[in-house]
Amino acid sequence: MRLNEYRILWILVFFDLPTVTAQEKKIASKFRKNIMKDGFSMFQFSIYLRHCSSRENADVHINRVKKILPAKGHIGIITITDKQFGMMELFYGKKEAKLPNTPQQLELF
């Protein structure tokens, strides 16, 4: 299968974790650090994203996130195609912004 904008996926993990106590802050920080170790980048404060070359690759990373979910809080995980991601419009105030760069993917035979 060749890579194309319909097979390449983006995983978005968005969350709202409690941070009232010191322990809750530690748990939230650990969750953020762990998803970043798995290759997720901050898109907005509580939205992280990761580029995946296939559905199988995305499933691996989704399962890793599911294994480290905190006991409390609201966490969402969604996958969208590269085509859908490319149609997103971003703004800083009223000024339009560029989308994050797509990581370069190597295709091995």
For each residue, the residues with C-beta under 8 A, 3 or more apart:
1: 7 54
2: 7 107
3: 7 8 53 105 107
4: 7 8
5: 8 81 82 83 86
6: 81 82 83
7: 1 2 3 4 53 54 55 81
8: 3 4 5 51 52 53 54 81 82 105
9: 51 52 54 55 57 58 79 80 81 82
10: 49 50 51 52 79 80 81 82 84 85
11: 40 49 50 52 58 61 62 65 77 78 79
12: 43 47 48 49 76 77 78 79 80
13: 35 40 47 48 49 50 65 75 76 77
14: 46 47 48 75 76 78
15: 31 46 73 74 75 76
16: 46 73 74
17: 24 27 28 31 46 70 72 73 74 75
18: 21 24 28 72 73
19: 24 25 28
20: 24
21: 18 24 25
22: 25 26
23: 26 27
24: 17 18 19 20 21 27 28 72
25: 19 21 22 28 29
26: 22 23 29 30
27: 17 23 24 30 31 70 71 72
28: 17 18 19 24 25 31 32 70 73
29: 25 26 32 33
30: 26 27 33 34
31: 15 17 27 28 34 35 68 69 70
32: 28 29 35 36 48
33: 29 30 36 37
34: 30 31 37 38 68
35: 13 31 32 38 40 48 65 68
36: 32 33 39 40 41 42 48
37: 33 34
38: 34 35 50 61 64 65
39: 36 50 61
40: 11 13 35 36 48 49 50 61
41: 36 48 49 50 100
42: 36 45 47 48
43: 12 47 48 49 100
44: 47
45: 42
46: 14 15 16 17
47: 12 13 14 42 43 44
48: 12 13 14 32 35 36 40 41 42 43
49: 10 11 12 13 40 41 43 100
50: 10 11 13 38 39 40 41 61
51: 8 9 10 82 102 103 105
52: 8 9 10 11 55 57 58 61 79
53: 3 7 8 57 105
54: 1 7 8 9 57 58
55: 7 9 52 58 59 79
56: 59 60
57: 9 52 53 54 60 61
58: 9 11 52 54 55 61 62 79
59: 55 56 62 63
60: 56 57 63 64
61: 11 38 39 40 50 52 57 58 64 65
62: 11 58 59 65 66 77 79
63: 59 60 66 67
64: 38 60 61 67 68
65: 11 13 35 38 61 62 68 69 75 77
66: 62 63 69 77
67: 63 64
68: 31 34 35 64 65
69: 31 65 66 75
70: 17 27 28 31 73 75
71: 27
72: 17 18 24 27
73: 15 16 17 18 28 70
74: 15 16 17
75: 13 14 15 17 65 69 70
76: 12 13 14 15
77: 11 12 13 62 65 66
78: 11 12 14
79: 9 10 11 12 52 55 58 62
80: 9 10 12 84 85
81: 5 6 7 8 9 10 84 85
82: 5 6 8 9 10 51 85 86 102
83: 5 6 86 87
84: 10 80 81 87 88
85: 10 80 81 82 88 99
86: 5 82 83 99
87: 83 84
88: 84 85 99
89: 96
90: 96 97 98 99
91: 94 95 96 97
92: 95 97
93:
94: 91
95: 91 92
96: 89 90 91
97: 90 91 92
98: 90
99: 85 86 88 90
100: 41 43 49
101:
102: 51 82
103: 51
104:
105: 3 8 51 53
106:
107: 2 3
108:
109:
